[in-house]
Amino acid sequence: MFFVTLSKISNNMLGQNRSDVKIGKTVGIVLKEDQRSNTITEGIVEAILTKSLFHPHGIKVRLTTGEVGRVKVIK
């Protein structure tokens, strides 16, 4: 797990566009239970769960560990 100040990340790295998120990529997500603290969990994308092309809070994914959250950082 690592911590990132989200205000310092450029918009193209925030994971709001589905086209930027690919299966097998390493990403940082915020789990539902971590939304208040914005704690980032790092992992590899197993499945993309959001069907729309854009989501303002980040594309929802499942990591290979089984954790589900919204992408905040794309590595």
N, CA, C and O atoms as CSV, one atom per row, in Angstrom:
chain,resi,resn,atom,element,x,y,z
A,1,MET,N,N,0.834,-1.166,0.000
A,1,MET,CA,C,0.000,0.000,0.000
A,1,MET,C,C,0.889,1.242,0.000
A,1,MET,O,O,1.958,1.242,0.610
A,2,PHE,N,N,0.452,2.288,-0.676
A,2,PHE,CA,C,1.195,3.528,-0.667
A,2,PHE,C,C,0.222,4.692,-0.619
A,2,PHE,O,O,-0.961,4.538,-0.919
A,3,PHE,N,N,0.730,5.864,-0.237
A,3,PHE,CA,C,-0.116,7.041,-0.102
A,3,PHE,C,C,0.279,8.083,-1.131
A,3,PHE,O,O,1.465,8.279,-1.399
A,4,VAL,N,N,-0.707,8.749,-1.708
A,4,VAL,CA,C,-0.470,9.746,-2.733
A,4,VAL,C,C,-1.393,10.924,-2.462
A,4,VAL,O,O,-2.554,10.739,-2.096
A,5,THR,N,N,-0.877,12.136,-2.641
A,5,THR,CA,C,-1.740,13.296,-2.579
A,5,THR,C,C,-2.353,13.459,-3.954
A,5,THR,O,O,-1.650,13.761,-4.919
A,6,LEU,N,N,-3.669,13.260,-4.050
A,6,LEU,CA,C,-4.331,13.211,-5.347
A,6,LEU,C,C,-4.300,14.543,-6.079
A,6,LEU,O,O,-4.370,14.561,-7.308
A,7,SER,N,N,-4.200,15.646,-5.372
A,7,SER,CA,C,-4.195,16.951,-6.033
A,7,SER,C,C,-2.931,17.173,-6.855
A,7,SER,O,O,-2.912,18.056,-7.712
A,8,LYS,N,N,-1.881,16.400,-6.618
A,8,LYS,CA,C,-0.620,16.574,-7.332
A,8,LYS,C,C,-0.515,15.702,-8.580
A,8,LYS,O,O,0.503,15.739,-9.271
A,9,ILE,N,N,-1.546,14.921,-8.877
A,9,ILE,CA,C,-1.528,14.025,-10.023
A,9,ILE,C,C,-2.224,14.708,-11.189
A,9,ILE,O,O,-3.289,15.301,-11.011
A,10,SER,N,N,-1.642,14.635,-12.374
A,10,SER,CA,C,-2.266,15.254,-13.537
A,10,SER,C,C,-3.529,14.502,-13.932
A,10,SER,O,O,-3.671,13.322,-13.613
A,11,ASN,N,N,-4.450,15.172,-14.622
A,11,ASN,CA,C,-5.741,14.588,-14.984
A,11,ASN,C,C,-5.620,13.343,-15.842
A,11,ASN,O,O,-6.467,12.456,-15.744
A,12,ASN,N,N,-4.592,13.244,-16.684
A,12,ASN,CA,C,-4.483,12.083,-17.556
A,12,ASN,C,C,-4.058,10.821,-16.810
A,12,ASN,O,O,-4.050,9.741,-17.400
A,13,MET,N,N,-3.706,10.927,-15.533
A,13,MET,CA,C,-3.295,9.773,-14.747
A,13,MET,C,C,-4.359,9.363,-13.731
A,13,MET,O,O,-4.123,8.453,-12.936
A,14,LEU,N,N,-5.508,10.004,-13.739
A,14,LEU,CA,C,-6.498,9.769,-12.695
A,14,LEU,C,C,-7.389,8.560,-12.930
A,14,LEU,O,O,-8.122,8.172,-12.020
A,15,GLY,N,N,-7.361,7.960,-14.083
A,15,GLY,CA,C,-8.149,6.758,-14.310
A,15,GLY,C,C,-9.626,7.004,-14.531
A,15,GLY,O,O,-10.449,6.133,-14.245
A,16,GLN,N,N,-9.976,8.177,-15.035
A,16,GLN,CA,C,-11.375,8.495,-15.298
A,16,GLN,C,C,-11.827,8.020,-16.671
A,16,GLN,O,O,-13.025,7.858,-16.901
A,17,ASN,N,N,-10.903,7.797,-17.575
A,17,ASN,CA,C,-11.220,7.340,-18.926
A,17,ASN,C,C,-10.992,5.839,-19.032
A,17,ASN,O,O,-9.916,5.339,-18.705
A,18,ARG,N,N,-12.014,5.129,-19.490
A,18,ARG,CA,C,-11.935,3.669,-19.607
A,18,ARG,C,C,-10.828,3.250,-20.575
A,18,ARG,O,O,-10.209,2.202,-20.394
A,19,SER,N,N,-10.582,4.060,-21.595
A,19,SER,CA,C,-9.567,3.722,-22.593
A,19,SER,C,C,-8.146,3.715,-22.013
A,19,SER,O,O,-7.248,3.102,-22.591
A,20,ASP,N,N,-7.937,4.390,-20.883
A,20,ASP,CA,C,-6.614,4.435,-20.245
A,20,ASP,C,C,-6.352,3.232,-19.344
A,20,ASP,O,O,-5.202,2.933,-19.021
A,21,VAL,N,N,-7.418,2.544,-18.940
A,21,VAL,CA,C,-7.304,1.423,-18.012
A,21,VAL,C,C,-7.306,0.122,-18.817
A,21,VAL,O,O,-8.250,-0.151,-19.559
A,22,LYS,N,N,-6.264,-0.665,-18.672
A,22,LYS,CA,C,-6.124,-1.912,-19.422
A,22,LYS,C,C,-5.916,-3.084,-18.465
A,22,LYS,O,O,-5.295,-2.931,-17.413
A,23,ILE,N,N,-6.431,-4.243,-18.832
A,23,ILE,CA,C,-6.205,-5.456,-18.050
A,23,ILE,C,C,-4.711,-5.748,-18.045
A,23,ILE,O,O,-4.063,-5.709,-19.091
A,24,GLY,N,N,-4.166,-6.041,-16.870
A,24,GLY,CA,C,-2.740,-6.319,-16.723
A,24,GLY,C,C,-1.918,-5.120,-16.303
A,24,GLY,O,O,-0.753,-5.275,-15.938
A,25,LYS,N,N,-2.499,-3.919,-16.344
A,25,LYS,CA,C,-1.772,-2.719,-15.920
A,25,LYS,C,C,-1.748,-2.609,-14.406
A,25,LYS,O,O,-2.674,-3.055,-13.728
A,26,THR,N,N,-0.689,-2.017,-13.880
A,26,THR,CA,C,-0.603,-1.723,-12.455
A,26,THR,C,C,-1.283,-0.382,-12.206
A,26,THR,O,O,-0.987,0.613,-12.868
A,27,VAL,N,N,-2.199,-0.372,-11.243
A,27,VAL,CA,C,-2.959,0.839,-10.929
A,27,VAL,C,C,-3.038,1.014,-9.417
A,27,VAL,O,O,-2.753,0.097,-8.648
A,28,GLY,N,N,-3.430,2.204,-9.022
A,28,GLY,CA,C,-3.750,2.484,-7.630
A,28,GLY,C,C,-5.243,2.746,-7.545
A,28,GLY,O,O,-5.774,3.581,-8.278
A,29,ILE,N,N,-5.925,2.032,-6.650
A,29,ILE,CA,C,-7.370,2.195,-6.506
A,29,ILE,C,C,-7.707,2.630,-5.085
A,29,ILE,O,O,-6.924,2.449,-4.153
A,30,VAL,N,N,-8.897,3.208,-4.949
A,30,VAL,CA,C,-9.444,3.491,-3.630
A,30,VAL,C,C,-10.583,2.512,-3.400
A,30,VAL,O,O,-11.558,2.498,-4.152
A,31,LEU,N,N,-10.461,1.696,-2.364
A,31,LEU,CA,C,-11.506,0.753,-2.000
A,31,LEU,C,C,-12.674,1.507,-1.382
A,31,LEU,O,O,-12.495,2.610,-0.865
A,32,LYS,N,N,-13.864,0.925,-1.429
A,32,LYS,CA,C,-15.066,1.559,-0.887
A,32,LYS,C,C,-14.851,1.985,0.570
A,32,LYS,O,O,-15.219,3.095,0.954
A,33,GLU,N,N,-14.262,1.113,1.367
A,33,GLU,CA,C,-14.060,1.422,2.787
A,33,GLU,C,C,-12.979,2.469,3.030
A,33,GLU,O,O,-12.868,2.992,4.138
A,34,ASP,N,N,-12.180,2.781,2.010
A,34,ASP,CA,C,-11.106,3.771,2.142
A,34,ASP,C,C,-11.440,5.106,1.493
A,34,ASP,O,O,-10.563,5.962,1.376
A,35,GLN,N,N,-12.683,5.306,1.068
A,35,GLN,CA,C,-13.036,6.532,0.355
A,35,GLN,C,C,-12.832,7.793,1.197
A,35,GLN,O,O,-12.426,8.825,0.663
A,36,ARG,N,N,-13.100,7.729,2.475
A,36,ARG,CA,C,-12.934,8.915,3.332
A,36,ARG,C,C,-11.469,9.286,3.507
A,36,ARG,O,O,-11.132,10.469,3.540
A,37,SER,N,N,-10.603,8.299,3.619
A,37,SER,CA,C,-9.183,8.565,3.853
A,37,SER,C,C,-8.385,8.665,2.555
A,37,SER,O,O,-7.230,9.090,2.574
A,38,ASN,N,N,-8.990,8.277,1.420
A,38,ASN,CA,C,-8.305,8.274,0.118
A,38,ASN,C,C,-7.051,7.403,0.118
A,38,ASN,O,O,-6.089,7.708,-0.587
A,39,THR,N,N,-7.050,6.335,0.892
A,39,THR,CA,C,-5.924,5.416,0.919
A,39,THR,C,C,-5.892,4.636,-0.388
A,39,THR,O,O,-6.892,4.051,-0.804
A,40,ILE,N,N,-4.740,4.636,-1.020
A,40,ILE,CA,C,-4.561,3.990,-2.315
A,40,ILE,C,C,-4.044,2.566,-2.116
A,40,ILE,O,O,-3.099,2.339,-1.361
A,41,THR,N,N,-4.668,1.616,-2.797
A,41,THR,CA,C,-4.234,0.225,-2.805
A,41,THR,C,C,-3.713,-0.081,-4.201
A,41,THR,O,O,-4.409,0.138,-5.192
A,42,GLU,N,N,-2.494,-0.585,-4.278
A,42,GLU,CA,C,-1.873,-0.867,-5.572
A,42,GLU,C,C,-2.104,-2.313,-5.966
A,42,GLU,O,O,-2.108,-3.209,-5.122
A,43,GLY,N,N,-2.298,-2.532,-7.272
A,43,GLY,CA,C,-2.463,-3.893,-7.764
A,43,GLY,C,C,-2.552,-3.939,-9.270
A,43,GLY,O,O,-2.420,-2.917,-9.944
A,44,ILE,N,N,-2.776,-5.126,-9.795
A,44,ILE,CA,C,-2.850,-5.359,-11.234
A,44,ILE,C,C,-4.306,-5.591,-11.612
A,44,ILE,O,O,-5.009,-6.359,-10.955
A,45,VAL,N,N,-4.758,-4.927,-12.672
A,45,VAL,CA,C,-6.153,-5.011,-13.109
A,45,VAL,C,C,-6.442,-6.395,-13.670
A,45,VAL,O,O,-5.763,-6.866,-14.582
A,46,GLU,N,N,-7.466,-7.041,-13.107
A,46,GLU,CA,C,-7.940,-8.331,-13.605
A,46,GLU,C,C,-9.163,-8.143,-14.497
A,46,GLU,O,O,-9.306,-8.824,-15.513
A,47,ALA,N,N,-10.056,-7.207,-14.110
A,47,ALA,CA,C,-11.283,-6.968,-14.876
A,47,ALA,C,C,-11.697,-5.509,-14.728
A,47,ALA,O,O,-11.532,-4.900,-13.671
A,48,ILE,N,N,-12.239,-4.964,-15.813
A,48,ILE,CA,C,-12.783,-3.605,-15.801
A,48,ILE,C,C,-14.288,-3.736,-15.606
A,48,ILE,O,O,-14.964,-4.383,-16.405
A,49,LEU,N,N,-14.812,-3.128,-14.554
A,49,LEU,CA,C,-16.212,-3.300,-14.193
A,49,LEU,C,C,-17.109,-2.165,-14.688
A,49,LEU,O,O,-18.304,-2.378,-14.894
A,50,THR,N,N,-16.562,-0.969,-14.882
A,50,THR,CA,C,-17.344,0.156,-15.391
A,50,THR,C,C,-17.545,-0.006,-16.886
A,50,THR,O,O,-16.589,-0.245,-17.623
A,51,LYS,N,N,-18.783,0.121,-17.335
A,51,LYS,CA,C,-19.098,-0.039,-18.756
A,51,LYS,C,C,-18.998,1.278,-19.529
A,51,LYS,O,O,-18.726,1.268,-20.729
A,52,SER,N,N,-19.216,2.417,-18.852
A,52,SER,CA,C,-19.177,3.703,-19.553
A,52,SER,C,C,-17.742,4.090,-19.897
A,52,SER,O,O,-16.797,3.589,-19.287
A,53,LEU,N,N,-17.582,4.977,-20.870
A,53,LEU,CA,C,-16.262,5.409,-21.327
A,53,LEU,C,C,-15.574,6.358,-20.354
A,53,LEU,O,O,-14.351,6.496,-20.378
A,54,PHE,N,N,-16.367,7.020,-19.487
A,54,PHE,CA,C,-15.830,8.001,-18.542
A,54,PHE,C,C,-16.610,7.905,-17.241
A,54,PHE,O,O,-17.827,7.720,-17.252
A,55,HIS,N,N,-15.911,8.029,-16.124
A,55,HIS,CA,C,-16.576,8.136,-14.825
A,55,HIS,C,C,-15.801,9.158,-13.996
A,55,HIS,O,O,-14.587,9.023,-13.839
A,56,PRO,N,N,-16.484,10.186,-13.458
A,56,PRO,CA,C,-15.788,11.274,-12.757
A,56,PRO,C,C,-15.044,10.829,-11.498
A,56,PRO,O,O,-14.112,11.512,-11.074
A,57,HIS,N,N,-15.426,9.714,-10.892
A,57,HIS,CA,C,-14.761,9.244,-9.675
A,57,HIS,C,C,-13.734,8.155,-9.964
A,57,HIS,O,O,-13.100,7.645,-9.041
A,58,GLY,N,N,-13.566,7.798,-11.225
A,58,GLY,CA,C,-12.608,6.760,-11.610
A,58,GLY,C,C,-13.313,5.504,-12.082
A,58,GLY,O,O,-14.416,5.184,-11.639
A,59,ILE,N,N,-12.659,4.801,-12.986
A,59,ILE,CA,C,-13.192,3.559,-13.535
A,59,ILE,C,C,-13.099,2.468,-12.468
A,59,ILE,O,O,-12.056,2.312,-11.833
A,60,LYS,N,N,-14.173,1.718,-12.269
A,60,LYS,CA,C,-14.187,0.648,-11.268
A,60,LYS,C,C,-13.562,-0.614,-11.858
A,60,LYS,O,O,-13.908,-1.042,-12.959
A,61,VAL,N,N,-12.625,-1.204,-11.093
A,61,VAL,CA,C,-11.911,-2.402,-11.547
A,61,VAL,C,C,-11.823,-3.424,-10.422
A,61,VAL,O,O,-11.998,-3.100,-9.247
A,62,ARG,N,N,-11.546,-4.671,-10.811
A,62,ARG,CA,C,-11.210,-5.733,-9.861
A,62,ARG,C,C,-9.740,-6.056,-10.060
A,62,ARG,O,O,-9.292,-6.272,-11.186
A,63,LEU,N,N,-8.992,-6.090,-8.966
A,63,LEU,CA,C,-7.580,-6.435,-9.029
A,63,LEU,C,C,-7.410,-7.953,-8.986
A,63,LEU,O,O,-8.352,-8.683,-8.679
A,64,THR,N,N,-6.208,-8.415,-9.293
A,64,THR,CA,C,-5.928,-9.852,-9.258
A,64,THR,C,C,-6.071,-10.411,-7.851
A,64,THR,O,O,-6.220,-11.621,-7.677
A,65,THR,N,N,-6.027,-9.543,-6.843
A,65,THR,CA,C,-6.205,-9.965,-5.449
A,65,THR,C,C,-7.678,-10.108,-5.084
A,65,THR,O,O,-8.004,-10.589,-3.999
A,66,GLY,N,N,-8.576,-9.688,-5.991
A,66,GLY,CA,C,-10.011,-9.749,-5.738
A,66,GLY,C,C,-10.589,-8.461,-5.194
A,66,GLY,O,O,-11.807,-8.339,-5.061
A,67,GLU,N,N,-9.740,-7.495,-4.875
A,67,GLU,CA,C,-10.210,-6.217,-4.350
A,67,GLU,C,C,-10.853,-5.403,-5.475
A,67,GLU,O,O,-10.400,-5.442,-6.619
A,68,VAL,N,N,-11.917,-4.664,-5.134
A,68,VAL,CA,C,-12.653,-3.851,-6.110
A,68,VAL,C,C,-12.621,-2.401,-5.652
A,68,VAL,O,O,-12.866,-2.102,-4.484
A,69,GLY,N,N,-12.318,-1.509,-6.579
A,69,GLY,CA,C,-12.302,-0.081,-6.266
A,69,GLY,C,C,-12.197,0.739,-7.525
A,69,GLY,O,O,-12.165,0.208,-8.635
A,70,ARG,N,N,-12.144,2.052,-7.336
A,70,ARG,CA,C,-12.068,2.989,-8.455
A,70,ARG,C,C,-10.623,3.426,-8.671
A,70,ARG,O,O,-9.908,3.739,-7.719
A,71,VAL,N,N,-10.203,3.443,-9.938
A,71,VAL,CA,C,-8.826,3.781,-10.298
A,71,VAL,C,C,-8.581,5.258,-10.030
A,71,VAL,O,O,-9.337,6.121,-10.476
A,72,LYS,N,N,-7.508,5.532,-9.290
A,72,LYS,CA,C,-7.084,6.902,-9.014
A,72,LYS,C,C,-5.738,7.203,-9.632
A,72,LYS,O,O,-5.441,8.357,-9.943
A,73,VAL,N,N,-4.917,6.177,-9.814
A,73,VAL,CA,C,-3.560,6.355,-10.370
A,73,VAL,C,C,-3.284,5.223,-11.342
A,73,VAL,O,O,-3.547,4.059,-11.040
A,74,ILE,N,N,-2.750,5.567,-12.515
A,74,ILE,CA,C,-2.318,4.565,-13.480
A,74,ILE,C,C,-0.806,4.619,-13.552
A,74,ILE,O,O,-0.225,5.682,-13.773
A,75,LYS,N,N,-0.175,3.483,-13.368
A,75,LYS,CA,C,1.294,3.425,-13.376
A,75,LYS,C,C,1.817,3.235,-14.778
A,75,LYS,O,O,3.029,3.163,-14.981
